[in-house]
Amino acid sequence: MPHKESSADTAEKLRIDKWLWAARFFKTRALAADAVESGKVLVNDARVKPAKALAVGDRLDIRVGQYQYEIEVLGLSGKRGPAPEAQQLYCESDESRSRRETIAAQNKLLPLPHFKGRPTKRDRREIERLNEKLG
């Protein structure tokens, strides 16, 4: 007779892509799976696949855009709920939180770009020159 997983087994482990979606780091499971697959999410400092079983106590490094989260898994949930419930699933390190706040403050100081339609040929050349200097 094949072994069926009991509810206790499923409560202890959960797919990482499903957990990232339930914890509201990504808007869809597909985005979460892509991030895991491309190495933007590390579990205990190792690259994993989206089907990797996550357990309470695992340490995650998550890169979302220019923000980096260093978190510890406190709880498992396969259901996406309100943000306050999702925040109960993990604990972010103080260093990680302060780094993100610094980046957010720097981004607020940057002027908002003002575009008025498609760039002219002259504008495009200036953009290309700027990209060459930065790149």
C-alpha positions, -999 to 999 in steps of 0.1 A, spaced: 0 0 0 15 34 -10 24 58 18 1 88 20 14 120 34 -3 128 67 -13 164 75 16 165 100 41 158 71 26 186 50 26 210 79 64 206 84 74 212 48 62 234 19 74 242 -16 96 273 -16 78 289 -45 44 285 -28 58 299 5 73 330 -12 40 337 -29 21 332 4 45 354 23 39 381 -4 74 385 -17 61 378 -52 27 385 -68 24 351 -85 38 317 -79 52 318 -115 72 349 -106 84 332 -74 94 300 -93 113 321 -119 132 340 -91 141 307 -74 152 291 -107 173 321 -117 192 322 -84 176 353 -69 165 332 -39 190 312 -18 181 288 9 208 284 36 233 301 11 226 275 -16 207 277 -49 177 255 -50 148 245 -74 112 258 -70 100 225 -57 125 225 -28 108 218 5 111 246 29 112 241 67 108 263 97 142 277 107 156 279 71 175 311 62 166 328 29 184 355 9 158 370 -15 166 396 -42 135 415 -55 146 443 -78 173 463 -60 162 452 -26 178 423 -7 160 405 21 177 383 47 150 364 65 144 334 87 113 312 82 91 312 113 60 296 99 47 278 68 15 286 49 4 276 15 -24 302 14 -19 338 5 -36 359 32 -35 396 42 -1 413 46 -1 413 84 -6 375 84 21 370 58 46 390 79 41 365 107 57 338 85 92 352 86 116 374 106 139 398 88 173 406 102 179 442 114 209 447 91 187 437 61 159 460 71 183 490 76 199 483 42 165 483 25 155 515 42 187 532 31 181 523 -5 145 535 -3 156 568 12 182 572 -16 155 564 -43 132 591 -28 160 617 -33 164 609 -70 144 633 -93 115 617 -111 122 614 -149 101 636 -170 93 622 -205 73 639 -231 69 612 -257 94 594 -278 130 606 -276 144 625 -306 175 613 -325 196 638 -305 181 626 -272 187 590 -281 224 597 -288 227 615 -255 212 585 -238 235 561 -256 265 583 -245 254 582 -209 249 545 -210 284 540 -224 299 561 -195 279 541 -169 284 507 -185 
